[in-house]
Amino acid sequence: MTHILAIDQGTTSSRALVFDADIKVTATAQQEFPQHFPQSGWVEHDPNDLWDTTLQTCRDAIAKAGLGAGDITAIGITNQRETTVVWDAKTGEAIHNAIVWQDRRTAEYCRSLREAGHDRMITEKTGLLADPYFSGTKLKWILDNVDGARDRAAKGELRFGTVDSFLIWKLTNGAAHVTDATNAARTLLYDIHKGQWSTSICDLFDIPMQMLPEVKNCAADFGTTSAEHLGAALPIMGVAGDQQAATIGQACFEPGMMKSTYGTGCFALLNTGETPVTSQNRLLTTIAYQLDGKPTYALEGSIFVAGAVVQWLRDGLGIIAQAADTQGLSDQADPQQDVIIVPAFTGLGAPYWNAECRGAVYGLTRNSGPAEMARAALESVGFQTRDLLDAMHADWQHSETGTGATLRVDGGMSANDRAMQFLSDIIDAPVDRPQVLETTAMGAAWLAGSRAGVYPDMANFAKSWAVDSTFTPDMDAQTRDAHYARWQRAVKATLAV
């Protein structure tokens, strides 16, 4: 028993990975599932799809590894954060589709919170903003809009959780209703300073606290799976939200270390150590990880659209057949054109937090074509990352900087050399891409494996991190400043519409 099963339940697919005793991936299984868009700005998942694809990929990964369930020491889970599920406490059946983190249906309610002056209290307690992104207002919407839900919740008949909680409930056949501190910290209901659910915010949202899961450390005993699911009763010993798991997988354990993950969106985290830093630049204060009852905090900047802009080129415009095509296509772009895409398909995240604005393209000429659009799409990710890092550096003015300005990157888009070189150019700092890009799943695996005693401690795990490629700035300051100034003008115009 020297293998760890990592569940990576994401926004567009569920994956399961088997890691061996050396924390190397030996088998992977993945299944995509449908996205549902009932109205403009609304995004949902069928919770049964999340469960079914998770269960099937776990079974497939174990089989591909040539193992039996008895060969698995423990399970680690990482998940799309903020996505909200409410289910029947007896049957485990969801009473509504899961409302996805991208969903903006509660924008009007969030505006009313700000207008009533509640946003300051919410931010002081949770480190977050009164924004539809987070789980709390999604949960309130379900209670307000599903027939009988509020009465059932008051009677103790319903449970709430982010995806990790829902999966653990299903895996344990309802024996465990739990989450970890990183997922709890993304609900808008958790006081990150006191380490407990906030009664004042739950009262404000009219949410019965008996719906909420027990909050644990990231490496803890989260319950044991029912043998019927995977063939054996397996302990769940590690849980972290996907961006925090990637921070762990990137070994960003020292204050000042930064990582940025490029998936559907982009999420940059800066480790600030034992002290939560209140942002003056509309970043989020969050929990990077919590071990042995001690939270380590981070500043986080969230970009809603990163890899999704490449998906738009493929599926919406049809100018590429696959995501990798952007690298060669963008190299063909006319250097004299300055096309800029502001991919505000579902609004803009940090540091702007505007849920109403929508995407725009600037600088088009008669000669603009697929190559220019591909380049602009890749560059939009670099520009947005610069926005985040500038805000982080303004908030984190500290002599203790870990690896300095170096940014560690991961996620599917980090494999694009063209995008990573532009990122290094526009932020004027080195960008390190690790040898192992499966950092999110690795973070979950390490949490479970360290708890189970089969993986090394934090210090030795950090020593195993290895770089694959380093991208260094190759753009002069004048060009960099001119590029970024055009981006800032484009964003200003987009926000003004």
C-alpha positions as CSV (number, residue, x, y, z in Angstrom):
1,M,0.0,0.0,0.0
2,T,2.2,2.8,-1.3
3,H,-0.1,4.5,-3.8
4,I,-2.2,7.6,-3.4
5,L,-5.4,8.2,-5.4
6,A,-5.9,11.9,-6.2
7,I,-9.3,13.1,-7.3
8,D,-9.2,16.4,-9.4
9,Q,-12.8,17.5,-9.9
10,G,-12.7,20.5,-12.3
11,T,-15.0,22.8,-14.1
12,T,-15.2,20.9,-17.4
13,S,-14.0,17.4,-16.5
14,S,-13.3,15.0,-13.6
15,R,-9.9,13.3,-13.4
16,A,-8.3,10.7,-11.2
17,L,-4.6,10.1,-10.9
18,V,-2.7,7.4,-9.2
19,F,0.7,8.5,-7.6
20,D,3.3,6.0,-6.5
21,A,5.6,6.1,-3.5
22,D,7.9,8.7,-5.3
23,I,4.9,11.0,-5.9
24,K,5.0,10.1,-9.7
25,V,1.9,9.7,-11.7
26,T,1.4,6.1,-12.8
27,A,-2.1,6.3,-14.3
28,T,-4.7,8.9,-15.2
29,A,-8.3,8.8,-16.2
30,Q,-10.4,11.8,-17.3
31,Q,-14.0,12.4,-18.4
32,E,-15.6,15.6,-19.5
33,F,-19.2,16.4,-18.6
34,P,-21.7,19.0,-20.0
35,Q,-22.0,22.6,-19.0
36,H,-25.5,24.1,-18.7
37,F,-26.3,27.7,-19.4
38,P,-30.0,28.3,-18.5
39,Q,-29.7,32.1,-19.0
40,S,-27.1,34.6,-20.0
41,G,-24.4,34.7,-17.2
42,W,-25.8,31.5,-15.5
43,V,-23.6,28.4,-15.4
44,E,-24.7,25.1,-13.9
45,H,-23.6,21.5,-13.6
46,D,-25.7,18.4,-13.0
47,P,-24.4,17.1,-9.6
48,N,-24.9,13.6,-10.8
49,D,-22.4,14.2,-13.6
50,L,-19.9,15.4,-11.0
51,W,-20.4,12.2,-9.0
52,D,-20.6,9.7,-11.8
53,T,-17.5,11.0,-13.7
54,T,-15.5,11.1,-10.4
55,L,-16.5,7.6,-9.5
56,Q,-15.8,6.2,-13.0
57,T,-12.4,7.9,-13.4
58,C,-11.3,6.6,-9.9
59,R,-12.1,3.1,-11.0
60,D,-10.5,3.5,-14.4
61,A,-7.3,5.0,-13.0
62,I,-6.8,2.2,-10.4
63,A,-7.4,-0.3,-13.2
64,K,-5.0,1.4,-15.6
65,A,-2.3,1.4,-12.9
66,G,-2.7,-2.4,-12.7
67,L,-3.7,-2.1,-9.0
68,G,-6.5,-3.2,-6.8
69,A,-8.3,-0.9,-4.4
70,G,-6.4,-2.5,-1.6
71,D,-3.2,-1.1,-3.0
72,I,-4.3,2.5,-2.4
73,T,-3.1,3.9,0.9
74,A,-5.3,7.0,0.9
75,I,-7.3,9.5,-1.2
76,G,-6.7,13.2,-1.7
77,I,-9.3,15.5,-3.2
78,T,-9.0,18.8,-5.0
79,N,-11.9,20.5,-6.6
80,Q,-13.3,23.5,-8.4
81,R,-14.0,26.0,-5.7
82,E,-17.1,28.1,-4.9
83,T,-19.4,25.8,-6.9
84,T,-22.4,25.2,-4.8
85,V,-24.4,22.1,-4.1
86,V,-27.4,21.6,-1.8
87,W,-28.6,18.0,-1.2
88,D,-31.1,15.9,0.8
89,A,-29.5,14.9,4.1
90,K,-31.1,11.4,3.8
91,T,-30.8,10.5,0.1
92,G,-27.8,12.5,-1.0
93,E,-29.8,13.7,-4.0
94,A,-29.2,17.4,-5.0
95,I,-32.3,19.6,-4.9
96,H,-31.0,21.8,-7.8
97,N,-28.2,21.8,-10.3
98,A,-24.8,22.9,-8.9
99,I,-24.3,26.6,-9.4
100,V,-20.8,27.0,-10.8
101,W,-18.2,29.5,-9.6
102,Q,-18.5,31.4,-12.9
103,D,-22.2,32.0,-12.4
104,R,-23.3,35.7,-12.1
105,R,-27.0,35.3,-11.2
106,T,-26.6,36.9,-7.8
107,A,-25.0,40.1,-9.1
108,E,-28.1,42.2,-8.2
109,Y,-28.2,40.8,-4.6
110,C,-24.4,41.5,-4.2
111,R,-25.0,45.0,-5.4
112,S,-27.7,45.4,-2.7
113,L,-25.3,44.2,-0.1
114,R,-22.8,46.8,-1.1
115,E,-25.4,49.6,-1.2
116,A,-26.5,48.6,2.3
117,G,-22.9,48.8,3.5
118,H,-22.6,45.2,4.4
119,D,-19.5,44.7,2.1
120,R,-17.1,46.0,4.7
121,M,-18.1,43.5,7.4
122,I,-18.1,40.7,4.8
123,T,-14.6,41.5,3.7
124,E,-13.2,42.0,7.2
125,K,-14.4,38.5,8.2
126,T,-13.9,36.5,5.1
127,G,-11.2,38.3,3.2
128,L,-13.5,38.2,0.1
129,L,-15.7,40.7,-1.7
130,A,-19.5,40.8,-2.0
131,D,-19.4,39.2,-5.4
132,P,-21.5,36.5,-7.2
133,Y,-18.2,34.4,-7.6
134,F,-18.5,33.0,-4.0
135,S,-20.7,30.3,-2.6
136,G,-22.8,32.2,0.0
137,T,-25.1,34.1,-2.3
138,K,-25.5,31.1,-4.6
139,L,-26.7,29.1,-1.5
140,K,-29.1,31.8,-0.6
141,W,-30.4,31.8,-4.2
142,I,-31.1,28.1,-4.0
143,L,-32.9,28.5,-0.7
144,D,-35.0,31.4,-2.0
145,N,-35.9,29.8,-5.4
146,V,-36.3,26.1,-5.0
147,D,-39.8,25.3,-3.7
148,G,-39.8,24.3,-0.1
149,A,-36.0,24.5,0.2
150,R,-35.9,27.1,3.0
151,D,-38.4,25.3,5.2
152,R,-36.5,22.0,4.6
153,A,-33.2,23.7,5.5
154,A,-34.7,25.0,8.7
155,K,-35.8,21.5,9.7
156,G,-32.3,20.1,9.1
157,E,-33.3,18.1,6.0
158,L,-30.8,19.7,3.7
159,R,-27.0,19.9,3.5
160,F,-24.8,22.5,1.7
161,G,-21.3,22.0,0.4
162,T,-18.7,22.8,-2.2
163,V,-17.9,20.0,-4.5
164,D,-15.4,18.4,-2.1
165,S,-18.1,18.1,0.5
166,F,-20.6,16.6,-1.9
167,L,-18.1,14.0,-3.2
168,I,-17.1,13.0,0.3
169,W,-20.7,12.7,1.4
170,K,-21.3,10.4,-1.6
171,L,-18.1,8.4,-1.2
172,T,-18.9,7.8,2.5
173,N,-22.6,7.1,1.9
174,G,-23.5,10.2,4.1
175,A,-21.2,9.3,7.0
176,A,-19.1,12.4,6.6
177,H,-20.3,16.0,6.1
178,V,-16.9,17.8,6.0
179,T,-14.7,20.3,4.1
180,D,-11.3,21.8,4.6
181,A,-10.3,25.3,5.5
182,T,-9.3,26.4,2.0
183,N,-12.7,25.5,0.5
184,A,-14.6,26.9,3.5
185,A,-12.6,30.2,3.0
186,R,-14.2,30.6,-0.4
187,T,-17.8,30.4,0.6
188,L,-18.3,34.0,1.9
189,L,-19.5,32.4,5.1
190,Y,-16.3,31.5,6.9
191,D,-14.4,33.8,9.3
192,I,-10.8,33.2,8.2
193,H,-9.4,35.0,11.3
194,K,-11.4,33.0,13.9
195,G,-11.4,29.8,11.9
196,Q,-15.1,29.2,12.1
197,W,-18.4,29.8,10.3
198,S,-19.6,33.4,10.7
199,T,-23.0,33.6,12.5
200,S,-23.4,37.2,11.5
201,I,-23.0,36.5,7.8
202,C,-25.2,33.4,8.0
203,D,-27.9,35.5,9.7
204,L,-27.5,38.2,7.0
205,F,-28.0,35.7,4.3
206,D,-30.7,33.8,6.3
207,I,-28.7,30.5,6.0
208,P,-29.3,27.8,8.7
209,M,-25.9,26.9,10.1
210,Q,-26.8,23.3,10.5
211,M,-26.5,23.0,6.7
212,L,-22.8,23.7,6.9
213,P,-20.0,21.1,6.9
214,E,-17.4,20.6,9.6
215,V,-14.2,22.3,8.7
216,K,-10.9,20.4,9.0
217,N,-7.2,20.9,8.3
218,C,-6.1,20.2,4.7
219,A,-4.4,17.0,5.9
220,A,-6.9,15.3,8.1
221,D,-9.2,12.3,8.5
222,F,-12.2,13.2,6.3
223,G,-13.9,9.9,6.4
224,T,-13.7,6.4,4.8
225,T,-15.2,5.4,1.5
226,S,-17.9,2.8,1.4
227,A,-16.3,-0.4,-0.1
228,E,-19.0,-0.6,-2.7
229,H,-17.7,2.4,-4.6
230,L,-14.0,1.5,-5.2
231,G,-13.8,-2.1,-4.0
232,A,-12.4,-1.3,-0.5
233,A,-12.9,1.0,2.4
234,L,-10.3,3.8,1.7
235,P,-9.4,6.7,4.0
236,I,-9.8,10.2,2.6
237,M,-6.9,12.1,4.1
238,G,-6.3,15.3,2.1
239,V,-8.5,18.0,0.7
240,A,-7.8,21.5,-0.8
241,G,-9.5,23.7,-3.3
242,D,-7.8,23.5,-6.7
243,Q,-5.8,26.7,-6.5
244,Q,-4.6,26.1,-3.0
245,A,-3.7,22.5,-4.0
246,A,-1.7,23.9,-6.9
247,T,0.1,26.3,-4.5
248,I,1.0,23.2,-2.4
249,G,2.0,21.2,-5.5
250,Q,4.3,24.1,-6.6
251,A,5.9,24.0,-3.1
252,C,5.2,27.7,-2.5
253,F,5.7,27.3,1.2
254,E,7.7,30.5,1.9
255,P,6.2,34.0,2.3
256,G,6.7,35.9,-0.9
257,M,6.5,32.8,-3.2
258,M,4.0,33.1,-6.0
259,K,2.3,30.7,-8.4
260,S,-0.2,31.2,-11.2
261,T,-2.4,28.5,-12.6
262,Y,-3.7,28.8,-16.2
263,G,-6.8,26.7,-16.7
264,T,-10.3,27.9,-17.7
265,G,-9.4,30.9,-15.6
266,C,-6.2,32.1,-14.1
267,F,-5.5,32.2,-10.4
268,A,-2.4,33.8,-8.9
269,L,-1.6,33.2,-5.2
270,L,1.1,35.0,-3.1
271,N,2.0,33.3,0.2
272,T,1.9,35.9,3.0
273,G,2.7,33.5,5.8
274,E,1.0,33.5,9.2
275,T,-0.4,37.0,8.7
276,P,-3.5,37.7,6.6
277,V,-2.8,40.8,4.5
278,T,-5.8,43.1,3.9
279,S,-5.6,44.1,0.3
280,Q,-5.9,47.8,-0.7
281,N,-6.1,46.8,-4.3
282,R,-9.2,44.6,-4.5
283,L,-7.4,41.3,-4.2
284,L,-8.7,38.5,-2.0
285,T,-7.3,37.5,1.4
286,T,-7.6,33.8,1.7
287,I,-6.1,30.7,3.3
288,A,-3.4,29.0,1.2
289,Y,-3.4,25.9,3.4
290,Q,-4.0,24.9,7.0
291,L,-1.9,22.2,8.7
292,D,-2.0,21.2,12.3
293,G,-4.5,23.9,13.1
294,K,-2.3,26.7,11.8
295,P,-3.5,28.6,8.7
296,T,-1.1,30.0,6.2
297,Y,-2.6,33.0,4.3
298,A,-2.3,34.2,0.8
299,L,-3.3,37.1,-1.4
300,E,-5.2,35.8,-4.5
301,G,-6.1,37.4,-7.8
302,S,-8.7,35.6,-9.9
303,I,-9.0,36.0,-13.6
304,F,-12.3,34.5,-14.9
305,V,-11.1,33.9,-18.5
306,A,-7.6,32.5,-19.4
307,G,-7.7,29.2,-21.2
308,A,-11.3,29.9,-22.0
309,V,-10.3,32.6,-24.5
310,V,-8.4,29.9,-26.5
311,Q,-11.5,27.7,-26.3
312,W,-13.5,30.6,-27.7
313,L,-11.1,30.8,-30.7
314,R,-11.6,27.1,-31.3
315,D,-15.3,26.6,-30.6
316,G,-16.7,30.1,-31.0
317,L,-14.7,31.5,-34.0
318,G,-13.5,28.2,-35.4
319,I,-10.1,29.7,-36.3
320,I,-8.1,26.9,-34.6
321,A,-8.6,23.1,-34.5
322,Q,-6.9,22.7,-31.1
323,A,-5.5,24.9,-28.3
324,A,-1.9,24.1,-29.3
325,D,-2.4,25.7,-32.7
326,T,-2.3,29.2,-31.1
327,Q,1.5,29.0,-30.7
328,G,2.3,28.6,-34.3
329,L,-0.5,30.8,-35.5
330,S,0.4,33.7,-33.2
331,D,4.0,33.6,-34.5
332,Q,2.6,34.6,-37.9
333,A,0.9,37.7,-36.6
334,D,1.8,41.1,-38.2
335,P,4.0,42.8,-35.6
336,Q,2.7,46.2,-36.8
337,Q,-0.8,45.5,-35.6
338,D,-1.9,46.0,-32.0
339,V,-5.0,43.9,-31.6
340,I,-6.1,43.6,-28.0
341,I,-8.8,41.2,-26.7
342,V,-10.3,42.0,-23.3
343,P,-11.9,38.6,-22.6
344,A,-14.6,39.8,-20.2
345,F,-17.0,37.1,-21.3
346,T,-18.5,36.8,-17.7
347,G,-17.3,40.2,-16.5
348,L,-13.8,41.0,-15.1
349,G,-12.3,39.6,-12.0
350,A,-9.5,41.0,-9.9
351,P,-8.6,43.8,-9.5
352,Y,-11.6,45.2,-11.3
353,W,-14.5,43.1,-10.1
354,N,-17.1,44.2,-12.6
355,A,-19.7,41.6,-13.2
356,E,-21.6,43.5,-15.9
357,C,-19.0,44.4,-18.5
358,R,-18.5,42.0,-21.4
359,G,-15.7,41.1,-23.8
360,A,-14.3,43.4,-26.4
361,V,-11.7,43.5,-29.2
362,Y,-9.7,46.7,-30.0
363,G,-7.3,47.7,-32.7
364,L,-8.8,45.8,-35.6
365,T,-7.7,46.8,-39.1
366,R,-8.8,45.5,-42.5
367,N,-5.8,43.1,-42.4
368,S,-6.5,41.7,-39.0
369,G,-7.0,38.0,-39.2
370,P,-6.7,34.7,-37.3
371,A,-3.0,35.1,-36.5
372,E,-3.6,38.5,-34.9
373,M,-6.6,37.2,-32.9
374,A,-4.5,34.2,-31.7
375,R,-1.7,36.5,-30.5
376,A,-4.1,38.8,-28.8
377,A,-5.8,35.9,-27.0
378,L,-2.5,34.7,-25.6
379,E,-1.3,38.2,-24.7
380,S,-4.6,38.9,-22.8
381,V,-3.6,36.3,-20.3
382,G,-0.2,38.0,-19.7
383,F,-1.8,41.4,-19.4
384,Q,-4.3,40.2,-16.9
385,T,-1.6,38.5,-14.9
386,R,0.4,41.7,-14.8
387,D,-2.7,43.4,-13.4
388,L,-2.8,40.9,-10.6
389,L,0.9,41.0,-9.8
390,D,1.1,44.8,-9.8
391,A,-1.7,44.8,-7.2
392,M,0.0,42.1,-5.2
393,H,3.3,43.9,-5.1
394,A,1.5,47.1,-4.0
395,D,-0.2,45.1,-1.1
396,W,2.8,43.0,-0.2
397,Q,5.7,45.5,0.6
398,H,7.8,43.1,2.5
399,S,11.5,42.4,2.6
400,E,10.9,38.6,2.9
401,T,10.3,37.7,-0.7
402,G,11.1,34.0,-0.9
403,T,12.2,33.3,-4.5
404,G,12.0,37.0,-5.3
405,A,10.0,38.0,-8.3
406,T,10.0,34.6,-9.9
407,L,6.5,33.3,-10.9
408,R,5.9,29.6,-10.9
409,V,3.3,28.6,-13.4
410,D,1.2,25.5,-14.1
411,G,-2.0,24.5,-15.8
412,G,-2.7,23.6,-19.4
413,M,-1.9,27.0,-20.9
414,S,1.6,27.0,-19.2
415,A,2.7,24.5,-21.8
416,N,2.4,27.2,-24.5
417,D,5.9,28.7,-24.9
418,R,4.7,31.7,-26.8
419,A,2.2,32.6,-24.0
420,M,4.8,32.1,-21.2
421,Q,7.5,34.1,-23.0
422,F,5.1,37.0,-23.4
423,L,4.1,36.6,-19.7
424,S,7.7,36.9,-18.7
425,D,8.2,40.0,-20.9
426,I,5.1,41.8,-19.7
427,I,5.7,41.2,-16.0
428,D,9.4,41.8,-16.4
429,A,10.3,38.7,-14.2
430,P,11.4,35.1,-14.6
431,V,8.7,32.5,-15.2
432,D,9.4,29.0,-14.0
433,R,7.5,26.0,-15.5
434,P,8.0,22.8,-13.4
435,Q,8.8,19.4,-14.7
436,V,5.5,18.1,-13.3
437,L,2.6,20.1,-14.6
438,E,0.1,18.1,-12.6
439,T,0.6,20.4,-9.6
440,T,-3.0,20.6,-8.5
441,A,-3.4,16.8,-8.3
442,M,0.1,16.5,-6.8
443,G,-0.9,18.9,-4.0
444,A,-3.9,16.8,-3.1
445,A,-1.8,13.6,-3.3
446,W,0.9,15.1,-1.0
447,L,-1.6,16.2,1.6
448,A,-3.1,12.6,1.7
449,G,0.3,10.9,1.5
450,S,1.9,13.0,4.2
451,R,-1.0,12.4,6.5
452,A,-0.8,8.7,5.8
453,G,2.9,8.7,6.5
454,V,4.1,7.6,3.0
455,Y,5.2,10.9,1.7
456,P,8.0,13.3,3.0
457,D,7.4,16.3,5.2
458,M,6.9,19.8,3.7
459,A,10.7,20.7,3.6
460,N,11.7,17.5,1.8
461,F,8.7,17.7,-0.5
462,A,9.8,21.2,-1.5
463,K,13.3,20.0,-2.3
464,S,11.8,17.6,-4.9
465,W,10.3,20.5,-6.9
466,A,12.2,20.8,-10.2
467,V,12.0,23.3,-13.0
468,D,11.5,22.3,-16.6
469,S,11.8,25.7,-18.4
470,T,12.6,29.2,-17.3
471,F,11.4,32.1,-19.4
472,T,13.3,35.4,-18.8
473,P,12.3,38.9,-20.0
474,D,13.4,39.7,-23.6
475,M,11.4,43.0,-24.1
476,D,12.8,46.5,-23.6
477,A,11.1,48.7,-21.1
478,Q,9.7,51.2,-23.6
479,T,8.0,48.4,-25.6
480,R,6.7,46.8,-22.4
481,D,5.3,50.1,-21.1
482,A,3.6,50.9,-24.4
483,H,2.0,47.4,-24.7
484,Y,0.7,47.6,-21.1
485,A,-0.6,51.2,-21.6
486,R,-2.7,50.1,-24.6
487,W,-4.1,47.2,-22.5
488,Q,-5.0,49.6,-19.7
489,R,-6.8,51.9,-22.1
490,A,-8.7,48.9,-23.5
491,V,-9.8,47.8,-20.1
492,K,-10.9,51.3,-19.2
493,A,-13.0,51.5,-22.4
494,T,-14.5,48.0,-21.7
495,L,-15.5,49.0,-18.1
496,A,-17.1,52.2,-19.4
497,V,-19.6,50.4,-21.7
